[in-house]
């Protein structure tokens, strides 16, 4: 007499060879976990799960867990209960393809009610910042910020260097996001961290060679707020990268002027302090070829730092808006360097701003930059317009990309920003990508897919390699570095269209924040999360056959004597299996599989709580040998 305990998963293994790809297209564009699958079992086989051990290896499932229903006792095969039993299966090799493949195999099995992706869900978080709530920052929704915030991505480990005119470090909407060099002791006049800069607490003032990064104009403060104003703090403005850190790399001195040397020193400061994104809302035309080469060399030497650079605004110094005809630097370096992206300015109606520079081969992408609300001194808010405002929109999106995937290359960032942009007719032939920034698309495109740990490869013992003879390298002739001073007309080409009117911070009584309703991003019905966890390998899988007609001549006789259930059969097969199910009311309390000897089985009823008993006799293929015998207490 064989004892069969692996009904469900034996059937599962028997069916796993049915590979079908007809379902793949139905999941295109949907957002789900790549490491798990949801499964709901049909009622007639739910019981078998609790009797199985560890059949997951063959299915490439590392773990499984019942997340709804009672895995231990709710065996609806032997009851009238309709409560669903739902599991989550963890895949051994997480990937989108494996999720779909596993679902296809499960759907082909007769014992599966549903097999679905484990859809991602997010809080529907809309920041309560004043100017976002009153609609003044509607352009953030235009670039997908609202959907991106639902991901709730922590950017606090990412720092953006704002290379500009300084910032207000104690601004009410910036203070919590200001980068602080914790290795330096304030005001002691010592280079505590040995990075070559004394008292560089919040960044570095390249023009005056000190740690005073306080603003000399509204421009840098406004740019900083676009990059990373504190978001969801019931005041001011919101930003795409809600909690990225801002380091001030001040390149305009107290006289409001800058030089190439300040820019290069600022790049060096970023390199020494692991700042790997720099916003450059400035530029100029008429740089000499040698000067261009010097700046290019500095940017090229830091390939991991990503530079978002303004394309420029029409002004008396650069009356030609087409950068393909009159080069504007450092924006023009995008043509040669993978870690530079050049940014044009679009309006809230997705038109190219009439003041924005463009270039079919020299400007990469556009972003909203017209009438942008942001921070200004002192702890106030106002609007500015220009490519200076569009550029930090891109830098902020890059901060989120770096938070999601810290190892992403600058080249990949640039390619992704361009390929994921929203294509606009107004930008066709005006920028390389033909598109306007979509921060949500860009971040979603680079979210890493979980991958299994690689199998260790044995390390080969290498034969000793002969030490090569090192030839001396000729010392190159040092070329003097030209002193290049930007003329006043070459100061940041992106200037506010008008002196911003200081908008007083309105007194806003924020509405109570409602508890977010968690819903899936995609519309499919989301089933709760499951995970199965057994432990032995089942025996060979039986062949699955349709349920046949009960053999009417076979009978089950039952009686209770001396607190024991005595079950007698008038037949004997080679592989019959007896299931005895105990129910109390509408709840299944226990199931046992007694051994059958001489067509008789006994079940001890001591300490067994029940109102009724059902007795089933099947074979290993789930074929009933007799009608179910029911006994009332």
JOSULUR-V985946 format. One record per residue. RES is the residue in three letters. OMEGA is omega as a letter, one per 40 degrees, with the letter a starting at -180 (999 if undefined). Layout:
res = {RES RES}
omega = {OMEGA OMEGA}
This chain:
res = {UNK UNK UNK UNK UNK UNK UNK UNK UNK UNK UNK UNK UNK UNK UNK UNK UNK UNK UNK UNK UNK UNK UNK UNK UNK UNK UNK UNK UNK UNK UNK UNK UNK UNK UNK UNK UNK UNK UNK UNK UNK UNK UNK UNK UNK UNK UNK UNK UNK UNK UNK UNK UNK UNK UNK UNK UNK UNK UNK UNK UNK UNK UNK UNK UNK UNK UNK UNK UNK UNK UNK UNK UNK UNK UNK UNK UNK UNK UNK UNK UNK UNK UNK UNK UNK UNK UNK UNK UNK UNK UNK UNK UNK UNK UNK UNK UNK UNK UNK UNK UNK UNK UNK UNK UNK UNK UNK UNK UNK UNK UNK UNK UNK UNK UNK UNK UNK UNK UNK UNK UNK UNK UNK UNK UNK UNK UNK UNK UNK UNK UNK UNK UNK UNK UNK UNK UNK UNK UNK UNK UNK UNK UNK UNK UNK UNK UNK UNK UNK UNK UNK UNK UNK UNK UNK UNK UNK UNK UNK UNK UNK UNK UNK UNK UNK UNK UNK UNK UNK UNK UNK UNK UNK UNK UNK UNK UNK UNK UNK UNK UNK UNK UNK UNK UNK UNK UNK UNK UNK UNK UNK UNK UNK UNK UNK UNK UNK UNK UNK UNK UNK UNK UNK UNK UNK UNK UNK UNK UNK UNK UNK UNK UNK UNK UNK UNK UNK UNK UNK UNK UNK UNK UNK UNK UNK UNK UNK UNK UNK UNK UNK UNK UNK UNK UNK UNK UNK UNK UNK UNK UNK UNK UNK UNK UNK UNK UNK UNK UNK UNK UNK UNK UNK UNK UNK UNK UNK UNK UNK UNK UNK UNK UNK UNK UNK UNK UNK UNK UNK UNK UNK UNK UNK UNK UNK UNK UNK UNK UNK UNK UNK UNK UNK UNK UNK UNK UNK UNK UNK UNK UNK UNK UNK UNK UNK UNK UNK UNK UNK UNK UNK UNK UNK UNK UNK UNK UNK UNK UNK UNK UNK UNK UNK UNK UNK UNK UNK UNK UNK UNK UNK UNK UNK UNK UNK UNK UNK UNK UNK UNK UNK UNK UNK UNK UNK UNK UNK UNK UNK UNK UNK UNK UNK UNK UNK UNK UNK UNK UNK UNK UNK UNK UNK UNK UNK UNK UNK UNK UNK UNK UNK UNK UNK UNK UNK UNK UNK UNK UNK UNK UNK UNK UNK UNK UNK UNK UNK UNK UNK UNK UNK UNK UNK UNK UNK UNK UNK UNK UNK UNK UNK UNK UNK UNK UNK UNK UNK UNK UNK UNK UNK UNK UNK UNK UNK UNK UNK UNK UNK UNK UNK UNK UNK UNK UNK UNK UNK UNK UNK UNK UNK UNK UNK UNK UNK UNK UNK UNK UNK UNK UNK UNK UNK UNK UNK UNK UNK UNK UNK UNK UNK UNK UNK UNK UNK UNK UNK UNK UNK UNK UNK UNK UNK UNK UNK UNK UNK UNK UNK UNK UNK UNK UNK UNK UNK UNK UNK UNK UNK UNK UNK UNK UNK UNK UNK UNK UNK UNK UNK UNK UNK UNK UNK UNK UNK UNK UNK UNK UNK UNK UNK UNK UNK UNK UNK UNK UNK UNK UNK UNK UNK UNK UNK UNK UNK UNK UNK UNK UNK UNK UNK UNK UNK UNK UNK UNK UNK UNK UNK UNK UNK UNK UNK UNK UNK UNK UNK UNK UNK UNK UNK UNK UNK UNK UNK UNK UNK UNK UNK UNK UNK UNK UNK UNK UNK UNK UNK UNK UNK UNK UNK UNK UNK UNK UNK UNK UNK UNK UNK UNK UNK UNK UNK UNK UNK UNK UNK UNK UNK UNK UNK UNK UNK UNK UNK UNK UNK UNK UNK UNK UNK UNK UNK UNK UNK UNK UNK UNK UNK UNK UNK UNK UNK UNK UNK UNK UNK UNK UNK UNK UNK UNK UNK UNK UNK UNK UNK UNK UNK UNK UNK UNK UNK UNK UNK UNK UNK UNK UNK UNK UNK UNK UNK UNK UNK UNK UNK UNK UNK UNK UNK UNK UNK}
omega = {a i a a a a a a i i i i a a a a a a a a a a a a a a a i a a a i a a a a i a i a i a a i a a a a a a a a a a a a a a a i a a i a i a i a a a a a a a a i a a i a i i a i a a i i i a i i a i i a a i a a i i a i a a i a a a a i i i a i i a i i a i i a i a a a a a i a a i a i a a i i a a i a a i a i i i i a i a a i a i i i i a a a a a i a i i a a i a a a i i i i a a a i a i a i a i a a i a i a a i i a a a a i a a a i i a i a a a i i i a a i i i a a i i a i i a i i i i i a i i a i a a i a a i a i a a i a a i i a i i i a i i a i i i i i i i a a i i a i i i a i a i i i i i i a i i i a a a i a a a a a i a i i a a i a a i i i i a a a a a a a a a i a i a i a e a a a i a a a a a i i a a i a i i i i i i i i a i a i i i a i a i a a i i i a a a a i i a i i e a i a i a i i i i i a i a i i i i i i i i i i i i a a a a a a i i i i a i a i a a a a i a a i a a i a i i a a a a i a i a a a a a a a a i a i i i i i a i a i i i i i a i a i i i a i a i a i a i a i a i a i a i a i i i i a a i a a i i i a i i a i a i i i a i a i a i i a i i a i a i i i i a a i a i a a i i a a i a i a a i a a i i a i i i a i i i a a a a i i a i i a i i i i i a i i i a i i a a a i i i i a a i i a i a i a a i i i a i i i i i i i i i i a i i i a a i a a i i i i a i a i i i a i a i a i a a i a 999}
